[in-house]
Every structure is written in C-alpha cells, then in structure tokens.
Amino acid sequence: MKQVLLYTGENCSFCEAAKALLKTKNVVINEIDISKDPSKKLEMEKRTGGAKTIPQIFIGDTYIGGNDQLQLLERNKKLDKIIKG
C-alpha cells in the first residue's frame, strides 16, 4: 500500500473531509500543516505546480490534487487502485 502525503492547514473542512475518506482506506497519512511551517507551503507549491489551496494530496508519487479530486476518484471507484498500486 502506498504512502499518502497530505498538505493541510488549520480549520480546513476540506482537509478534514479528505482525511476522513483516507482513514476509511486504512492508509498511513503523512500530514504536513503548512500553517505551522512556511517553508512547507513553498514546498507544496513547487511540488504541485503552483497550487495554493489546501489540501493537496499525493499518493505515492501520484499527485491527486485537492479534496474534490480525491472524492471524485472515490465516486468513480478509482481511488483503491491508486492506493494499492
């Protein structure tokens, strides 16, 4: 099973929704709160090609995008395949 990297921030309902879905998949979530470390915000923007919103999600080496993209993958029954690789 692939590692999940989640860039998040404080008081973010979209971050909470993404974490809730990922927890149902029994994956290990590595969460980076960009509000606590400005250098991580720059890292996130670089890795995503300039995205400034949170959450930003990576599963293994695959860039998923934000919560909307994650939820869409789940609705289309594609998320499990990405997670299991």
mmCIF file of the C-alpha atoms, coordinates in Angstrom:
data_MODEL
# 
_entry.id   MODEL 
# 
loop_
_atom_site.group_PDB 
_atom_site.id 
_atom_site.type_symbol 
_atom_site.label_atom_id 
_atom_site.label_alt_id 
_atom_site.label_comp_id 
_atom_site.label_asym_id 
_atom_site.label_entity_id 
_atom_site.label_seq_id 
_atom_site.pdbx_PDB_ins_code 
_atom_site.Cartn_x 
_atom_site.Cartn_y 
_atom_site.Cartn_z 
_atom_site.occupancy 
_atom_site.B_iso_or_equiv 
_atom_site.pdbx_formal_charge 
_atom_site.auth_seq_id 
_atom_site.auth_comp_id 
_atom_site.auth_asym_id 
_atom_site.auth_atom_id 
_atom_site.pdbx_PDB_model_num 
ATOM 1  C CA . MET A 1 1  ? 0.000   0.000  0.000  1.00 0.00 ? 1  MET A CA 1 
ATOM 2  C CA . LYS A 1 2  ? 1.312   3.432  -0.926 1.00 0.00 ? 2  LYS A CA 1 
ATOM 3  C CA . GLN A 1 3  ? 2.115   6.245  1.488  1.00 0.00 ? 3  GLN A CA 1 
ATOM 4  C CA . VAL A 1 4  ? -0.177  9.272  1.455  1.00 0.00 ? 4  VAL A CA 1 
ATOM 5  C CA . LEU A 1 5  ? 1.155   12.814 1.817  1.00 0.00 ? 5  LEU A CA 1 
ATOM 6  C CA . LEU A 1 6  ? -1.400  15.428 2.724  1.00 0.00 ? 6  LEU A CA 1 
ATOM 7  C CA . TYR A 1 7  ? -0.609  19.141 2.881  1.00 0.00 ? 7  TYR A CA 1 
ATOM 8  C CA . THR A 1 8  ? -3.156  20.707 5.229  1.00 0.00 ? 8  THR A CA 1 
ATOM 9  C CA . GLY A 1 9  ? -3.849  23.792 7.336  1.00 0.00 ? 9  GLY A CA 1 
ATOM 10 C CA . GLU A 1 10 ? -5.785  24.865 10.383 1.00 0.00 ? 10 GLU A CA 1 
ATOM 11 C CA . ASN A 1 11 ? -9.601  24.959 10.399 1.00 0.00 ? 11 ASN A CA 1 
ATOM 12 C CA . CYS A 1 12 ? -9.894  23.389 6.953  1.00 0.00 ? 12 CYS A CA 1 
ATOM 13 C CA . SER A 1 13 ? -13.110 21.436 6.393  1.00 0.00 ? 13 SER A CA 1 
ATOM 14 C CA . PHE A 1 14 ? -11.849 20.164 3.029  1.00 0.00 ? 14 PHE A CA 1 
ATOM 15 C CA . CYS A 1 15 ? -8.735  18.786 4.749  1.00 0.00 ? 15 CYS A CA 1 
ATOM 16 C CA . GLU A 1 16 ? -10.920 17.040 7.314  1.00 0.00 ? 16 GLU A CA 1 
ATOM 17 C CA . ALA A 1 17 ? -13.087 15.511 4.575  1.00 0.00 ? 17 ALA A CA 1 
ATOM 18 C CA . ALA A 1 18 ? -10.015 14.217 2.736  1.00 0.00 ? 18 ALA A CA 1 
ATOM 19 C CA . LYS A 1 19 ? -8.546  12.745 5.934  1.00 0.00 ? 19 LYS A CA 1 
ATOM 20 C CA . ALA A 1 20 ? -11.863 11.102 6.815  1.00 0.00 ? 20 ALA A CA 1 
ATOM 21 C CA . LEU A 1 21 ? -12.050 9.390  3.425  1.00 0.00 ? 21 LEU A CA 1 
ATOM 22 C CA . LEU A 1 22 ? -8.421  8.296  3.518  1.00 0.00 ? 22 LEU A CA 1 
ATOM 23 C CA . LYS A 1 23 ? -8.838  6.876  7.033  1.00 0.00 ? 23 LYS A CA 1 
ATOM 24 C CA . THR A 1 24 ? -11.532 4.526  5.685  1.00 0.00 ? 24 THR A CA 1 
ATOM 25 C CA . LYS A 1 25 ? -8.860  3.142  3.342  1.00 0.00 ? 25 LYS A CA 1 
ATOM 26 C CA . ASN A 1 26 ? -6.518  2.222  6.224  1.00 0.00 ? 26 ASN A CA 1 
ATOM 27 C CA . VAL A 1 27 ? -3.584  4.107  4.733  1.00 0.00 ? 27 VAL A CA 1 
ATOM 28 C CA . VAL A 1 28 ? -0.746  5.796  6.570  1.00 0.00 ? 28 VAL A CA 1 
ATOM 29 C CA . ILE A 1 29 ? -1.235  9.547  6.258  1.00 0.00 ? 29 ILE A CA 1 
ATOM 30 C CA . ASN A 1 30 ? 1.784   11.807 6.488  1.00 0.00 ? 30 ASN A CA 1 
ATOM 31 C CA . GLU A 1 31 ? 0.225   15.189 7.238  1.00 0.00 ? 31 GLU A CA 1 
ATOM 32 C CA . ILE A 1 32 ? 2.111   18.452 6.819  1.00 0.00 ? 32 ILE A CA 1 
ATOM 33 C CA . ASP A 1 33 ? 0.389   21.523 8.262  1.00 0.00 ? 33 ASP A CA 1 
ATOM 34 C CA . ILE A 1 34 ? 1.615   24.396 6.096  1.00 0.00 ? 34 ILE A CA 1 
ATOM 35 C CA . SER A 1 35 ? 0.249   26.988 8.538  1.00 0.00 ? 35 SER A CA 1 
ATOM 36 C CA . LYS A 1 36 ? 2.894   25.925 11.055 1.00 0.00 ? 36 LYS A CA 1 
ATOM 37 C CA . ASP A 1 37 ? 5.853   25.925 8.653  1.00 0.00 ? 37 ASP A CA 1 
ATOM 38 C CA . PRO A 1 38 ? 6.010   28.491 5.814  1.00 0.00 ? 38 PRO A CA 1 
ATOM 39 C CA . SER A 1 39 ? 8.806   26.562 4.074  1.00 0.00 ? 39 SER A CA 1 
ATOM 40 C CA . LYS A 1 40 ? 6.387   23.649 3.658  1.00 0.00 ? 40 LYS A CA 1 
ATOM 41 C CA . LYS A 1 41 ? 3.930   25.950 1.874  1.00 0.00 ? 41 LYS A CA 1 
ATOM 42 C CA . LEU A 1 42 ? 6.649   26.787 -0.655 1.00 0.00 ? 42 LEU A CA 1 
ATOM 43 C CA . GLU A 1 43 ? 7.468   23.078 -0.949 1.00 0.00 ? 43 GLU A CA 1 
ATOM 44 C CA . MET A 1 44 ? 3.786   22.301 -1.627 1.00 0.00 ? 44 MET A CA 1 
ATOM 45 C CA . GLU A 1 45 ? 3.507   24.996 -4.276 1.00 0.00 ? 45 GLU A CA 1 
ATOM 46 C CA . LYS A 1 46 ? 6.628   23.723 -6.023 1.00 0.00 ? 46 LYS A CA 1 
ATOM 47 C CA . ARG A 1 47 ? 5.533   20.076 -5.951 1.00 0.00 ? 47 ARG A CA 1 
ATOM 48 C CA . THR A 1 48 ? 2.034   20.883 -7.241 1.00 0.00 ? 48 THR A CA 1 
ATOM 49 C CA . GLY A 1 49 ? 2.992   23.316 -9.964 1.00 0.00 ? 49 GLY A CA 1 
ATOM 50 C CA . GLY A 1 50 ? 1.725   26.334 -8.053 1.00 0.00 ? 50 GLY A CA 1 
ATOM 51 C CA . ALA A 1 51 ? -1.366  25.173 -6.161 1.00 0.00 ? 51 ALA A CA 1 
ATOM 52 C CA . LYS A 1 52 ? -2.076  27.411 -3.190 1.00 0.00 ? 52 LYS A CA 1 
ATOM 53 C CA . THR A 1 53 ? -5.220  25.805 -1.774 1.00 0.00 ? 53 THR A CA 1 
ATOM 54 C CA . ILE A 1 54 ? -5.369  23.017 0.775  1.00 0.00 ? 54 ILE A CA 1 
ATOM 55 C CA . PRO A 1 55 ? -5.486  20.138 0.994  1.00 0.00 ? 55 PRO A CA 1 
ATOM 56 C CA . GLN A 1 56 ? -3.015  18.987 -1.626 1.00 0.00 ? 56 GLN A CA 1 
ATOM 57 C CA . ILE A 1 57 ? -2.733  15.225 -1.818 1.00 0.00 ? 57 ILE A CA 1 
ATOM 58 C CA . PHE A 1 58 ? -0.097  12.814 -3.069 1.00 0.00 ? 58 PHE A CA 1 
ATOM 59 C CA . ILE A 1 59 ? -0.498  9.048  -3.071 1.00 0.00 ? 59 ILE A CA 1 
ATOM 60 C CA . GLY A 1 60 ? 2.917   7.527  -3.573 1.00 0.00 ? 60 GLY A CA 1 
ATOM 61 C CA . ASP A 1 61 ? 4.414   9.532  -6.438 1.00 0.00 ? 61 ASP A CA 1 
ATOM 62 C CA . THR A 1 62 ? 0.982   10.352 -7.893 1.00 0.00 ? 62 THR A CA 1 
ATOM 63 C CA . TYR A 1 63 ? -0.291  13.895 -7.460 1.00 0.00 ? 63 TYR A CA 1 
ATOM 64 C CA . ILE A 1 64 ? -4.038  13.718 -6.824 1.00 0.00 ? 64 ILE A CA 1 
ATOM 65 C CA . GLY A 1 65 ? -4.877  17.391 -6.317 1.00 0.00 ? 65 GLY A CA 1 
ATOM 66 C CA . GLY A 1 66 ? -7.339  18.611 -3.705 1.00 0.00 ? 66 GLY A CA 1 
ATOM 67 C CA . ASN A 1 67 ? -10.280 17.133 -1.860 1.00 0.00 ? 67 ASN A CA 1 
ATOM 68 C CA . ASP A 1 68 ? -12.625 17.467 -4.849 1.00 0.00 ? 68 ASP A CA 1 
ATOM 69 C CA . GLN A 1 69 ? -10.322 15.337 -6.994 1.00 0.00 ? 69 GLN A CA 1 
ATOM 70 C CA . LEU A 1 70 ? -9.907  12.780 -4.199 1.00 0.00 ? 70 LEU A CA 1 
ATOM 71 C CA . GLN A 1 71 ? -13.671 12.462 -3.705 1.00 0.00 ? 71 GLN A CA 1 
ATOM 72 C CA . LEU A 1 72 ? -14.188 12.143 -7.471 1.00 0.00 ? 72 LEU A CA 1 
ATOM 73 C CA . LEU A 1 73 ? -11.692 9.280  -7.626 1.00 0.00 ? 73 LEU A CA 1 
ATOM 74 C CA . GLU A 1 74 ? -13.627 7.538  -4.848 1.00 0.00 ? 74 GLU A CA 1 
ATOM 75 C CA . ARG A 1 75 ? -17.003 8.072  -6.571 1.00 0.00 ? 75 ARG A CA 1 
ATOM 76 C CA . ASN A 1 76 ? -15.558 6.692  -9.817 1.00 0.00 ? 76 ASN A CA 1 
ATOM 77 C CA . LYS A 1 77 ? -14.132 3.688  -7.941 1.00 0.00 ? 77 LYS A CA 1 
ATOM 78 C CA . LYS A 1 78 ? -10.551 4.551  -8.956 1.00 0.00 ? 78 LYS A CA 1 
ATOM 79 C CA . LEU A 1 79 ? -9.089  5.520  -5.586 1.00 0.00 ? 79 LEU A CA 1 
ATOM 80 C CA . ASP A 1 80 ? -8.486  1.980  -4.314 1.00 0.00 ? 80 ASP A CA 1 
ATOM 81 C CA . LYS A 1 81 ? -6.496  1.117  -7.437 1.00 0.00 ? 81 LYS A CA 1 
ATOM 82 C CA . ILE A 1 82 ? -4.241  4.157  -6.967 1.00 0.00 ? 82 ILE A CA 1 
ATOM 83 C CA . ILE A 1 83 ? -3.710  3.375  -3.297 1.00 0.00 ? 83 ILE A CA 1 
ATOM 84 C CA . LYS A 1 84 ? -2.891  -0.287 -3.886 1.00 0.00 ? 84 LYS A CA 1 
ATOM 85 C CA . GLY A 1 85 ? -0.768  0.485  -6.918 1.00 0.00 ? 85 GLY A CA 1 
# 
